[in-house]
Every structure is written in structure tokens, then in C-alpha cells.
């Protein structure tokens, strides 16, 4: 079952007596568990008694005993087993009988990270049509954007696309990390309204005029004057060269992927969709076509070489970054295959 359908069923008051919620996106799993709690309370008119067990620590027999025992404090009971994946096969199989005969006014929620659905207990759980719901990180930029907008909207905030792009590219798709950043943004903003790039830059300590992603884009445009201007402004504002370097690696990696798809005959739309590029797609495609595959490979190798130099070189990190920016924008020979260039190696 998909998470959206599971949430719809809960809103309709369809609370299954048993469900398995698993996957890497812990924030969404936590939200689903809260929805179950809320819906049980709404449907039954009172907060259920809740007991929490742990798959790697709790005795399965004790969990089953609790499932079969009526609550002394409430008419309903919610049993949550966290880390269910840590319970061994023998322990899980003790619950097979409960799948056939669940207790009235008792709900069992199993939480796990990774599960093998071929195992006996999980196979029986699915056969009995109890919900088995996997929660992924959002699979692309569009899904991440929807989640960000929905989370902020609940608190009376909006956000523009450039701010979303910064958050997405800086922090990835893990919602717990994004939630922490959004919470900081709302506190920083102070009052409800539209969050823009300057707000995001404010909490990240970056320049309100430029962002590291603008540096990456201008560099990929091979605009030397613009790239150096943005680089100097960012470093003056305290942006660590190591952070800027990481963002440049991410940009070049994506351009390499785009170039490979282009050489394989993918259409523009297919390239943008495969890489999750939703902002300035035409610019990204122009950047891909501005480099040969060999050149992008060479740039990537030099960036990797620079990574070690930034951490160990006696030279100023800013100087090393400037050298690479100049070489990329001027189209100077960069290593690709064979013996790499030693510009950023220690002597």
C-alpha cells in the first residue's frame, strides 16, 4: 500500500488492527503513527492506553500478553513495536496466531527500517491484507517541493522556488533534515508570509546576494568574471571553501550524468526527468552541451584531487579554488584518464 492511500484510509476512519510501517523516511513514519493515534482518539472518543516495545530488546511473549490483556485505564489500547526488524524469525513467528485472531479495541503498529517481505511472518501479514506501507525519501525534486510547501503551509508560510532549490540541493531529500531547516526558517522569519532565498541565506550564513549554487551555475556557464566575483563574495561572507567545493562536485557530477544520457540518445525531457532537474532546465541543458564528456570527466577528477589538497595543502584553500575556477572557465587542459594532472597534489 502506498503512504498516500494509507493516510486517506486513516482520515476515513479505517484504522487497521495491525499494520507494518517501514522504510528509510523516519519522519513520515512518525507522522503516520501520530495519525493513527489521533484517529483512534477521534473515533473512540478518548486517548488510548499506549505501550511501546522494542524488537531487539522486548520479549515477544510479553508483547503478545499485552495484546491479549484488556487495559485497566482506557477502553482502547495501542501497542507500538519499534525496531521490529531487529526481532529474530522465531520471535516474529510467535505473532502468526495473532494475525488470525486480533483483539478487539486493540491496535498493533509495527515499525521497521528494512524488512524481507519473503519471510514467513511478513508474507502472512500481506496475505491477510493488513497494510504494509513503505515510506521512501521523496523520489524527486517535485515530491520534495510538494512536501516542503505542504509543511510550511500548515504553519501559514509560503516559499519561493529559488529558496526550495537551495534547500533541496544543500540538504538532499531526507525529510527530517529538511524539517529541521524549515523550523529554523520559520523562527528566523518570525511572522507568517513568503519565505525567499534571502531568508534561507540568512540562516545558512551565506551571502544574501549570492548562493553557492549560483557559483556552480556560473562556473558551468564558463563565465570566469562572474564565477570569481561570486566566489570572492561568498568567501568574504564566511562560506567555507570545503562547502563550496562539495557543491561544485555535486554540480559536475550531475552534468556528467546529463552528458552520458545525451550521448545515449536521451531527449531533453528525458534527461531533465531522469536527473530531477526542475529549475532552469534550459540552462542545465546548455551547460551539458558546453562540455565534452571527456572534459567533464577531467574536471571531476581534478575536483576529487582538490578535495585532498583542501584538507592537507599548505596553500590557501581559496587560492586552490581560484586556480580550478580559472582553468575550467578558460577551457584549459584538465586530466581525464591516464595519469592525472598534479596541480593540486602535494610535492
N, C-alpha and C positions, 0 to 999 in steps of 0.2 A: 504494500500500500504506500502511496506517495504521501509525504508530510502534509501537503495542502488538503488532500481528501480526508486525512485523519483529523485535522483541525476542523474541517467542515462538519464531520460526523459529531465531534465533541460539541460544537455550537448547537447542533440539533438535539443535543441531549442523549446521543448514543454513546454511552460510556461502556466499553467492553470490560468484562470481569477480569480479563488477562490481556496484557499487551507487552510487546517487546519493542523498546526504543533503542536504537543503536546507531553507531557511526562516529565520525570524527568531529562533527559540529556540536560541541557540548552546549553551546548557548541555546541552540534550537531545541535540543533535548530537554534542557531545563525549562524552556518556555512551554513545551508540550506538557511536561509534568505539572507545571503551575496551572495550565488549562484544565487538566484532569481534576486537580484539587478544587479549582473554582467551580467546575461543572458539577462535581459531586455535592458540594456545599449548596449550590443553587437548586439542584434537583431534589435534594433530600431536606433542604431547609435548615441544615446545621453542618458545622465543620466536622469532618470525620476524624476519628482517632487515627493517628498515623504512626506507623512503626517503620524504622529504617534498618535494613540489614545489609551486609556486605558479602558478596560472593566468595571472596578469598578468605574470609575470616569466620563468618557465621555458620553455625551448624545447620545444614539443610533440614534436619528433623525439627529443629526449633522454629524455623520459618513455617514449615507445614503445620506445626502445632498452633502457631499464631493464626494461620489462615483458617483453622478449624475451630478456633475459640471465639466466642462472642465477646464483644467489647463491654466492659463494665462502665465506660464513661460516655459512650455515644452509640447511636443506633447503627452507625456505619463505620467501616474500617478500611483504611488504605495501607497496603503493605508495599513498600518500595525496596527492591533488592538492587543495590548499586554494584557495579563491577561484576555483573553476573557471568561475564566471560571468564572470570578467574575461578569459578566453581568447576570442579572436575566432572567428568562424564557421569560417574556413579552418583554424585550429588544431584546433578541436573535430572537424571532419570528417576529420582525419587518423586519428582513433580509430575510424572506422566499420569498417575492416577488422578491428580487434582485437575488435570485438563479435562478429564471425563466427568468430573463431579465438583464444580466450583461451589463455594459457599455463598449464600445469599447475603446481599448488602456488604460484600467484601470485594475489594478491587486489588489486584496484584499487578504491579508495574515493574518490569524487568529492564534494567538499564545496562548497556554494554558498549564496548568500543568496537571490537571486531568479533564476528561470530562466523562459524562454519554452518551454514544452513542445511548442510547434508547430514549433520549429526542427528541422532535419533530424536532427542527432545525437540529441537528446532523444526525438524521435518513434521513431527506430530502436531506441533503448535500451528504450523501453516495448514496442515490438513484439516484441523478443527476450525479453520477460518478466523482464528484470533489475529488481531492486527500485528504485523511485523513491519516496522517502519524504520527505514534507514535515513539518517539525516546527514547530508553531504554539506561541505562548504559550497556556497553558490558556485555554479559551474562556469559562469562567465561574468563579464562586466555588467551586462544588463540585469542579471539576477541580483548582483551585489548592489547595483544602483537602486533597484526597487526596494531592497531591504533597508538601505540607508535612508531613503526618503520616507518609508513607512515608519521606521523607528523615530525619526525626528518629528514627523507629522503628529505622532501621538502626544508629543510634548509642545506642539504649537510652533514648530520650526520648519522652515524650508531650507533648501540648499541648492546652489547653482552647480552646473555641470563641471566647471573647472575645479571647484572645491572637491567634488566627488572624485574626479580624476586623480587629484593629488592624494587623497586618502587611499584610493584603490591601489595606485601604483606604489605608494610608500609603505602600506601596511598589508597588502595582499587581501585574501578572501576570508580569512578566519574571523568570524563574526564577533567572537569575544574580544579580540584585539580592536576591531573597528568600534565596538560598543564603548570600550574604554575611551577611545579618542573622541567619539561623539559626545560622551558625557562631559569630557573636559571642554569640548567646544561650546556646549550649552552653558556651562558655568562661566566660561570666558565671555560669551556673548552677553549673558546677564538677563536679557529680555527676549521674548519671542520675536521671531521675524526671520528674514532670509540670511542664511549663513553664506558668506562668499569666500573667495580664495584668501583675502587679506586676513580673515578670521583664522583660517587653517594655518596660514603662515605665522600668525601671532602666537599660537600655542606651540608651534614646532620650533620657534626660534629662528625661522628663516626670514629673509627679506620680504617685505610686503610688496616690493616691486617685481622681484623675480623669484622663481622656484627652481629647484634642481632639475625638474622635468623640462622646464624651458631651456635650461642649459643643454640637456640631452637632445632636445629637438633642434636647437640652433646648430649644435655640433653636427647632427645628422644632415642638416641643410648645407653643411660645409661653409658656414658663414663665420669666417675667422674673427672679424672685428666684433660681431655680436657675441660670439662664444666667449672671447676673452673678457669683454665688458661684463657679461653676466657672471662669469667665473670670479672675477675680481670683486664684484659687488657681493656675491654670496659669501666668499671667504672673509671679506671685511665685516660682514654681519655675523660671522662666527660659525658658518657651516663647515663642518669637519671635512677635509679632503677625502677621507676614507668613505664618508657617506656619499659624497658626490661621485666618487669612483664606483661605488656599488650601483648607483643609479645609471651611470654610463654603461656598465656591464650589462645591466638588465635591458637597456635600450638596444645595444648592439646585438645581444642575444636574440631579441625579437626581430630585428632587421635580418639577421642570418636566417631565422626560421621563415620569414616572409620571402626572402630571396630563394630559398630552397623550394618553397611552394610555387613561386613564379616559374622557376626552371623546370618544375614538374608539369607545368601547363595549367595550373590552377587559375581561375578567373579572379578578377579584383575582388568581387563579392566573396568568393570562397576564401581568399587569403585573409580578408578582414574578419570574416566569421570565425575561421579556424583559430585566429590569434586573439579574438576577443577585442579587436580594435573598434571602439565606438566613437572616439573623439578624433577629429581631424584625420579622417580616413584617407582623403586625397593626398594630404601632406605625407602621411606614412608611406603611401604607395610611391610617391615621388622620391622619397628618401631611399626606399628599396632600390629604385631604378638608378639612383645616383652612384651606386657602388656595384662593382662586380662581386660575385660570390667569393673570389679569391681575396679581394681586398678586405671584405668583411671578416673573413677568416683571419687575415693578418692582424686587423685591428683587435679582434677578440683575443688573439694570442698575446699581443702587446699589453692589453689590459690585464690579463692574468699575470704577466710578468711584472707589471707595475704594482700589482697587489702586494707581492712580497717586498718590493722595494719601498713602498709606502710605510711598511711596518718595520723595516730594518735599515734603510738607507741613511747615510749621514747628510744627504742633501735635503733641502727643504721640500716637504711634500708638495707645496704649491708650485715649486719650480718644475718638479717632475710632471705634474698635471698639465702645466702650461706647455711643456715640450710636446706632450702627446696631442693636446688640442691643436697645436700648430701643425704637427705632422699630418693629422687626419684631414684638417681643412685644406691644407696645401696639396694633398694627394701625394705626399712623399712615400717612397717605398716602405712598406710595412711587411713584417715577417709573415709568411704563410707556407707551412710545411717545411720540411728540411730543418736546417739549423736556424733557430730563432735569432732575431736581432738582439744585441746585448745592451741596448740603450739604457734599460732600467735594471741591469744586473749589477751586483756588487763586484768590484775588481778584487 
